[in-house]
Amino acid sequence: MASIAEILRSARTIAVVGLSSKPWRPSYGVAEYMKRAGYRIIPVNPNEQEVLGEKSYPDLEAVPERVDIVNVFRRSEFVPEIVEAAIRIGARVVWLQEGIRHDEAAERARGAGLQVVQDRCILKEHRRLLH
């Protein structure tokens, strides 16, 4: 597996599953930081029309462009279906935020050739490794 630093250096596009338009939600703050850091942020949330000035999509399959990282802000029980969608769209990485783990889904993703990061904050890792 590539190191987290390599993942963050090589990625350009991050689909944020569960991204909320509410500024006090962790997903919003993390996505806002990653956007300021130069990444293309694609909101994936059927309950949002637009977040951070970007059109929101109801699911990963609706995203019309290539996704490098699928950054997940959903509870662990939703991870298997997100992993299956990430595999179908050809994402390179599934990144589960702090507090989110699903070992079976992680193994499924790895078996399909995706890299997996679990239970880590992408903002904290970016700050620690690349800032």
Backbone as ProteinMPNN parsed JSONL, in Angstrom:
{"seq_chain_A": "MASIAEILRSARTIAVVGLSSKPWRPSYGVAEYMKRAGYRIIPVNPNEQEVLGEKSYPDLEAVPERVDIVNVFRRSEFVPEIVEAAIRIGARVVWLQEGIRHDEAAERARGAGLQVVQDRCILKEHRRLLH", "coords_chain_A": {"N_chain_A": [[0.828, -1.194, 0.0], [0.449, 2.228, -0.764], [1.99, 4.96, 0.959], [0.34, 7.136, 3.315], [1.079, 9.775, 2.879], [1.92, 9.607, 0.184], [-0.516, 8.944, -1.031], [-2.001, 11.293, -0.521], [-0.4, 13.166, -1.857], [-0.589, 12.365, -4.545], [-3.266, 12.442, -5.188], [-6.009, 14.264, -6.615], [-8.749, 14.686, -6.799], [-11.446, 14.534, -4.61], [-14.149, 12.781, -3.531], [-16.608, 13.462, -1.289], [-18.39, 11.639, 0.775], [-21.377, 12.034, 2.377], [-21.081, 14.683, 2.939], [-21.945, 17.661, 4.497], [-23.841, 20.718, 4.295], [-23.826, 22.249, 6.502], [-21.977, 24.419, 8.383], [-20.933, 23.811, 10.933], [-20.604, 21.113, 11.047], [-18.352, 18.312, 11.128], [-17.681, 17.219, 8.583], [-17.982, 19.352, 6.8], [-16.035, 21.261, 7.64], [-13.668, 19.776, 7.273], [-13.758, 19.216, 4.49], [-13.747, 21.826, 3.503], [-11.202, 22.682, 4.32], [-9.596, 20.859, 2.818], [-10.275, 21.629, 0.24], [-9.262, 24.263, 0.202], [-6.622, 23.518, 0.35], [-6.132, 22.761, -2.194], [-7.376, 20.612, -3.442], [-9.854, 19.097, -5.554], [-13.11, 19.116, -4.609], [-15.876, 17.031, -4.333], [-19.107, 16.996, -3.446], [-21.073, 14.378, -2.056], [-24.14, 13.627, -1.396], [-27.422, 12.919, -0.982], [-29.199, 14.674, 0.169], [-28.394, 17.251, -0.21], [-28.001, 20.104, -2.342], [-25.938, 21.763, -3.138], [-22.646, 22.268, -1.947], [-20.099, 24.098, -0.454], [-19.87, 25.628, -2.745], [-19.923, 23.748, -4.76], [-21.566, 21.455, -6.918], [-23.734, 19.028, -5.575], [-23.96, 15.483, -5.526], [-26.206, 12.673, -5.663], [-25.235, 10.096, -5.205], [-22.243, 8.053, -5.491], [-22.088, 6.948, -8.079], [-23.32, 8.829, -9.661], [-21.529, 10.875, -9.985], [-19.827, 12.739, -12.37], [-17.129, 12.639, -13.06], [-13.688, 11.487, -12.791], [-12.692, 9.997, -9.731], [-10.35, 10.244, -7.19], [-10.016, 9.841, -4.366], [-12.36, 8.466, -2.174], [-13.856, 9.894, 0.347], [-15.154, 9.18, 3.419], [-17.849, 10.118, 5.394], [-19.837, 8.739, 6.914], [-21.778, 6.515, 8.954], [-20.394, 3.404, 10.161], [-21.963, 1.159, 9.367], [-22.847, 1.794, 6.843], [-20.698, 1.618, 5.214], [-20.017, -0.785, 3.627], [-21.738, -0.646, 1.283], [-20.878, 1.776, 0.212], [-18.215, 1.204, -0.358], [-18.592, -0.743, -2.371], [-19.702, 0.885, -4.369], [-17.542, 2.619, -4.764], [-15.692, 0.867, -5.851], [-17.036, 0.219, -8.246], [-16.961, 2.7, -9.608], [-14.298, 3.022, -10.055], [-12.55, 4.272, -8.244], [-9.499, 5.213, -6.544], [-8.832, 5.167, -3.843], [-10.287, 4.444, -0.695], [-11.255, 6.297, 1.968], [-11.798, 6.278, 5.311], [-13.127, 8.276, 7.753], [-12.152, 9.504, 11.06], [-13.124, 7.349, 13.682], [-14.548, 5.652, 12.101], [-14.746, 2.436, 10.938], [-14.522, -0.561, 9.08], [-13.756, -3.596, 8.756], [-14.258, -5.85, 7.071], [-15.35, -4.696, 4.734], [-13.176, -3.123, 4.074], [-11.295, -5.076, 3.418], [-12.555, -6.146, 1.164], [-12.409, -3.922, -0.554], [-9.61, -3.66, -0.791], [-9.052, -6.104, -2.018], [-10.141, -5.596, -4.482], [-8.343, -3.894, -5.503], [-8.177, -1.321, -4.485], [-6.827, 1.225, -2.365], [-6.911, 1.548, 1.175], [-7.761, 3.589, 3.891], [-8.409, 3.705, 7.258], [-10.314, 5.017, 10.006], [-9.069, 7.525, 10.344], [-8.382, 11.001, 10.2], [-8.539, 12.898, 7.324], [-7.851, 15.586, 7.075], [-6.225, 16.05, 9.373], [-4.145, 14.264, 8.799], [-3.175, 15.337, 6.41], [-2.288, 17.868, 7.305], [-0.303, 17.029, 9.103], [1.518, 15.621, 7.477], [1.977, 17.018, 5.044], [1.98, 19.745, 5.36]], "CA_chain_A": [[0.0, 0.0, 0.0], [1.156, 3.499, -0.761], [1.893, 5.651, 2.241], [-0.688, 8.177, 3.348], [1.649, 10.955, 2.221], [1.862, 9.373, -1.268], [-1.921, 9.039, -1.425], [-2.391, 12.701, -0.513], [0.354, 13.887, -2.889], [-0.978, 11.984, -5.905], [-4.706, 12.654, -5.401], [-6.483, 15.586, -7.008], [-10.198, 14.773, -6.666], [-11.967, 13.84, -3.438], [-15.6, 12.733, -3.371], [-16.863, 13.415, 0.15], [-19.688, 11.004, 0.996], [-21.952, 12.508, 3.63], [-20.716, 16.083, 3.148], [-23.068, 18.499, 4.906], [-23.695, 22.16, 4.071], [-23.832, 22.909, 7.809], [-20.57, 24.728, 8.683], [-20.48, 23.259, 12.217], [-20.394, 19.662, 10.93], [-16.964, 17.972, 10.793], [-17.485, 17.0, 7.143], [-17.86, 20.655, 6.149], [-14.727, 21.827, 7.968], [-12.614, 18.978, 6.63], [-13.822, 19.439, 3.037], [-13.331, 23.206, 3.259], [-9.734, 22.685, 4.433], [-8.998, 20.138, 1.693], [-10.474, 22.483, -0.943], [-8.256, 25.327, 0.297], [-5.308, 22.901, 0.122], [-5.958, 22.572, -3.635], [-8.068, 19.43, -3.966], [-11.204, 19.25, -6.1], [-14.047, 18.475, -3.684], [-17.171, 16.699, -4.918], [-20.044, 16.551, -2.41], [-21.963, 13.25, -2.355], [-25.158, 13.613, -0.356], [-28.714, 13.118, -1.644], [-29.962, 15.723, 0.846], [-27.784, 18.553, -0.49], [-27.933, 20.535, -3.744], [-24.625, 22.36, -3.342], [-21.864, 22.477, -0.727], [-18.813, 24.764, -0.745], [-19.902, 26.106, -4.132], [-19.838, 22.608, -5.676], [-22.794, 20.674, -7.082], [-23.761, 17.786, -4.816], [-24.519, 14.337, -6.246], [-26.921, 11.795, -4.725], [-24.424, 8.908, -4.913], [-20.962, 8.059, -6.21], [-22.266, 6.642, -9.502], [-23.798, 10.031, -10.356], [-20.415, 11.812, -10.164], [-19.462, 12.618, -13.78], [-15.686, 12.694, -13.313], [-12.86, 10.508, -12.088], [-12.495, 10.265, -8.31], [-9.161, 9.603, -6.634], [-10.293, 9.416, -2.991], [-13.723, 8.515, -1.646], [-13.703, 10.237, 1.763], [-16.448, 8.762, 3.966], [-18.397, 10.669, 6.632], [-21.082, 8.017, 7.204], [-21.572, 5.486, 9.981], [-19.742, 2.178, 9.685], [-22.863, 0.21, 8.713], [-23.049, 2.2, 5.447], [-19.428, 1.498, 4.488], [-19.976, -1.787, 2.548], [-22.354, -0.174, 0.037], [-20.017, 2.837, -0.332], [-17.062, 0.512, -0.951], [-19.013, -1.341, -3.652], [-19.826, 1.983, -5.336], [-16.188, 3.094, -5.058], [-15.113, -0.125, -6.774], [-17.696, 0.368, -9.548], [-16.556, 3.922, -10.319], [-12.857, 3.006, -10.303], [-11.791, 5.135, -7.334], [-8.214, 4.635, -6.155], [-8.686, 5.085, -2.392], [-11.423, 4.655, 0.204], [-10.729, 6.877, 3.208], [-12.815, 6.329, 6.356], [-12.756, 9.289, 8.733], [-11.985, 9.07, 12.453], [-14.267, 6.691, 14.286], [-15.225, 4.797, 11.118], [-13.99, 1.232, 10.553], [-15.295, -1.725, 8.642], [-12.658, -4.431, 8.275], [-14.673, -6.699, 5.941], [-15.448, -3.832, 3.552], [-11.805, -2.716, 3.745], [-10.685, -6.204, 2.708], [-13.195, -6.195, -0.157], [-11.824, -2.836, -1.347], [-8.216, -4.024, -1.107], [-9.109, -7.201, -2.977], [-10.493, -5.021, -5.785], [-7.245, -3.031, -5.939], [-8.21, 0.017, -3.902], [-6.13, 1.439, -1.106], [-7.881, 1.85, 2.225], [-7.333, 4.224, 5.132], [-9.542, 3.632, 8.187], [-10.266, 5.642, 11.323], [-8.098, 8.62, 10.343], [-8.895, 12.244, 9.64], [-7.746, 13.306, 6.17], [-7.32, 16.919, 7.374], [-5.113, 15.908, 10.317], [-3.029, 13.605, 8.116], [-2.619, 16.318, 5.463], [-1.528, 18.842, 8.099], [0.86, 16.368, 9.705], [2.481, 15.119, 6.491], [2.238, 17.853, 3.875], [1.85, 21.177, 5.644]], "C_chain_A": [[0.868, 1.252, 0.0], [1.011, 4.145, 0.612], [0.79, 6.705, 2.16], [-0.173, 9.436, 2.667], [1.594, 10.801, 0.699], [0.435, 9.48, -1.792], [-2.319, 10.505, -1.547], [-1.664, 13.507, -1.585], [-0.169, 13.597, -4.29], [-2.452, 12.265, -6.21], [-4.991, 14.094, -5.806], [-7.955, 15.764, -6.672], [-10.666, 13.913, -5.495], [-13.486, 13.939, -3.447], [-15.874, 12.532, -1.886], [-18.287, 12.903, 0.373], [-20.208, 11.399, 2.374], [-21.604, 13.957, 3.932], [-21.967, 16.918, 3.406], [-22.787, 19.961, 4.582], [-23.678, 22.937, 5.389], [-22.387, 23.149, 8.257], [-20.061, 24.133, 9.992], [-20.244, 21.754, 12.152], [-18.936, 19.376, 10.562], [-16.732, 17.806, 9.293], [-17.264, 18.315, 6.412], [-16.469, 21.241, 6.391], [-13.583, 21.092, 7.292], [-12.594, 19.235, 5.129], [-13.369, 20.852, 2.686], [-11.806, 23.316, 3.317], [-9.09, 22.03, 3.209], [-9.156, 20.937, 0.388], [-9.443, 23.616, -0.949], [-6.849, 24.79, 0.03], [-5.1, 22.542, -1.351], [-6.64, 21.36, -4.235], [-9.425, 19.827, -4.554], [-12.127, 18.456, -5.19], [-15.37, 18.26, -4.409], [-18.08, 16.207, -3.792], [-20.9, 15.38, -2.906], [-22.921, 13.123, -1.18], [-26.502, 13.882, -1.025], [-29.566, 14.225, -1.018], [-29.423, 17.131, 0.601], [-27.827, 18.837, -1.989], [-26.527, 21.023, -4.08], [-23.952, 22.529, -1.986], [-20.528, 23.068, -1.145], [-18.73, 25.217, -2.206], [-19.824, 25.004, -5.173], [-21.17, 21.883, -5.722], [-22.677, 19.373, -6.299], [-24.451, 16.7, -5.635], [-25.151, 13.374, -5.25], [-26.139, 10.55, -4.331], [-23.167, 8.953, -5.772], [-21.131, 7.816, -7.709], [-22.724, 7.853, -10.304], [-22.677, 11.043, -10.622], [-19.858, 11.642, -11.583], [-17.959, 12.656, -14.077], [-14.956, 11.66, -12.467], [-12.631, 10.959, -10.649], [-11.246, 9.521, -7.842], [-9.457, 9.016, -5.253], [-11.789, 9.534, -2.719], [-13.566, 8.679, -0.144], [-15.07, 10.071, 2.432], [-16.73, 9.382, 5.329], [-19.763, 10.049, 6.887], [-20.763, 6.964, 8.257], [-21.066, 4.188, 9.341], [-20.687, 1.23, 8.953], [-23.127, 0.568, 7.248], [-21.796, 1.973, 4.581], [-19.453, 0.418, 3.397], [-20.583, -1.299, 1.228], [-21.53, 0.947, -0.596], [-18.788, 2.228, -0.991], [-17.441, -0.103, -2.299], [-19.141, -0.266, -4.727], [-18.452, 2.515, -5.728], [-15.481, 2.152, -6.028], [-15.708, 0.073, -8.17], [-17.23, 1.603, -10.305], [-15.051, 3.989, -10.561], [-12.06, 3.969, -9.452], [-10.487, 4.433, -6.957], [-8.133, 4.339, -4.657], [-10.05, 5.24, -1.733], [-10.826, 5.112, 1.526], [-11.867, 7.02, 4.194], [-12.334, 7.265, 7.459], [-12.629, 8.705, 10.135], [-13.271, 8.472, 12.99], [-14.999, 5.746, 13.343], [-14.281, 3.669, 10.717], [-14.98, 0.203, 10.045], [-14.294, -2.664, 7.966], [-13.037, -5.302, 7.088], [-14.75, -5.878, 4.657], [-14.06, -3.372, 3.108], [-11.096, -3.829, 2.969], [-11.256, -6.343, 1.299], [-12.587, -5.133, -1.069], [-10.389, -3.177, -1.748], [-8.167, -5.132, -2.148], [-9.442, -6.728, -4.387], [-9.441, -4.02, -6.266], [-7.257, -1.618, -5.393], [-7.332, 0.054, -2.66], [-7.164, 1.882, -0.079], [-7.168, 2.506, 3.406], [-8.561, 4.233, 6.029], [-9.258, 4.43, 9.459], [-9.188, 6.722, 11.413], [-8.719, 9.835, 9.691], [-7.978, 12.714, 8.51], [-7.137, 14.7, 6.383], [-6.102, 16.809, 8.292], [-3.903, 15.269, 9.65], [-2.379, 14.557, 7.118], [-1.767, 17.341, 6.21], [-0.226, 18.247, 8.617], [1.938, 16.063, 8.664], [2.874, 16.113, 5.406], [2.218, 19.347, 4.156], [3.059, 21.739, 6.314]], "O_chain_A": [[1.891, 1.316, 0.682], [0.039, 3.908, 1.329], [0.368, 7.105, 1.075], [-0.922, 10.096, 1.947], [1.259, 11.754, -0.004], [0.2, 10.038, -2.864], [-2.902, 10.915, -2.55], [-2.24, 14.429, -2.162], [-0.19, 14.49, -5.137], [-2.839, 12.318, -7.377], [-4.296, 15.021, -5.388], [-8.377, 16.859, -6.302], [-10.333, 12.732, -5.397], [-14.047, 15.032, -3.381], [-15.426, 11.55, -1.294], [-19.26, 13.634, 0.186], [-19.573, 11.139, 3.396], [-21.805, 14.42, 5.055], [-22.923, 16.884, 2.632], [-21.635, 20.395, 4.592], [-23.531, 24.159, 5.383], [-21.648, 22.192, 8.488], [-18.852, 23.965, 10.146], [-19.734, 21.174, 13.11], [-18.344, 20.113, 9.773], [-15.687, 18.214, 8.785], [-16.443, 18.384, 5.498], [-15.803, 21.669, 5.448], [-12.641, 21.712, 6.798], [-11.528, 19.449, 4.554], [-12.684, 21.054, 1.683], [-11.193, 23.962, 2.468], [-8.152, 22.578, 2.631], [-8.269, 20.916, -0.465], [-8.826, 23.895, -1.977], [-5.986, 25.52, -0.459], [-4.026, 22.073, -1.728], [-6.494, 21.103, -5.43], [-10.056, 20.78, -4.096], [-11.943, 17.251, -5.018], [-15.916, 19.18, -5.018], [-17.858, 15.129, -3.242], [-21.389, 15.393, -4.036], [-22.576, 12.594, -0.123], [-26.705, 14.962, -1.581], [-30.548, 14.663, -1.617], [-29.948, 18.098, 1.152], [-27.705, 17.923, -2.805], [-25.994, 20.741, -5.153], [-24.597, 22.888, -1.001], [-19.898, 22.586, -2.087], [-17.662, 25.191, -2.819], [-19.673, 25.295, -6.36], [-21.829, 21.714, -4.696], [-21.649, 18.697, -6.351], [-25.413, 16.971, -6.353], [-24.688, 13.267, -4.114], [-26.348, 10.004, -3.248], [-23.044, 9.787, -6.669], [-20.413, 8.4, -8.519], [-22.531, 7.89, -11.519], [-22.863, 11.973, -11.407], [-19.463, 10.54, -11.965], [-17.567, 12.7, -15.243], [-15.523, 11.048, -11.562], [-12.407, 12.14, -10.38], [-11.105, 8.32, -8.071], [-9.184, 7.843, -4.998], [-12.405, 10.563, -2.996], [-13.195, 7.739, 0.559], [-16.032, 10.741, 2.057], [-15.973, 9.207, 6.284], [-20.746, 10.77, 7.057], [-19.609, 6.572, 8.425], [-21.282, 3.922, 8.158], [-20.266, 0.558, 8.012], [-23.589, -0.283, 6.488], [-21.845, 2.121, 3.36], [-18.944, 0.679, 2.307], [-20.001, -1.518, 0.165], [-21.486, 1.057, -1.821], [-18.365, 2.675, -2.057], [-16.685, 0.009, -3.263], [-18.736, -0.48, -5.869], [-18.219, 2.827, -6.896], [-14.759, 2.597, -6.92], [-14.978, 0.092, -9.161], [-17.113, 1.56, -11.53], [-14.576, 4.922, -11.208], [-11.006, 4.443, -9.876], [-10.385, 3.209, -7.04], [-7.463, 3.395, -4.238], [-10.866, 6.06, -2.154], [-10.005, 4.419, 2.128], [-12.801, 7.788, 3.962], [-11.261, 7.065, 8.029], [-12.962, 7.542, 10.363], [-14.36, 9.008, 12.786], [-15.971, 5.105, 13.744], [-13.175, 3.903, 10.228], [-16.114, 0.11, 10.516], [-14.021, -2.549, 6.771], [-12.226, -5.482, 6.18], [-14.269, -6.313, 3.611], [-13.795, -3.245, 1.912], [-10.39, -3.568, 1.994], [-10.521, -6.624, 0.352], [-12.283, -5.411, -2.229], [-10.002, -3.004, -2.904], [-7.337, -5.101, -3.057], [-9.075, -7.374, -5.368], [-9.615, -3.377, -7.301], [-6.434, -0.795, -5.792], [-7.126, -0.961, -1.994], [-8.165, 2.511, -0.421], [-6.119, 2.045, 3.857], [-9.626, 4.704, 5.63], [-8.121, 4.509, 9.923], [-8.485, 6.829, 12.418], [-9.492, 9.714, 8.74], [-6.78, 12.905, 8.719], [-6.027, 14.964, 5.92], [-5.062, 17.408, 8.018], [-2.767, 15.675, 9.898], [-1.155, 14.579, 6.996], [-0.649, 17.644, 5.792], [0.823, 18.889, 8.572], [3.129, 16.225, 8.932], [3.994, 16.056, 4.897], [2.427, 20.14, 3.238], [3.098, 22.932, 6.616]]}, "name": "protein", "num_of_chains": 1, "seq": "MASIAEILRSARTIAVVGLSSKPWRPSYGVAEYMKRAGYRIIPVNPNEQEVLGEKSYPDLEAVPERVDIVNVFRRSEFVPEIVEAAIRIGARVVWLQEGIRHDEAAERARGAGLQVVQDRCILKEHRRLLH"}
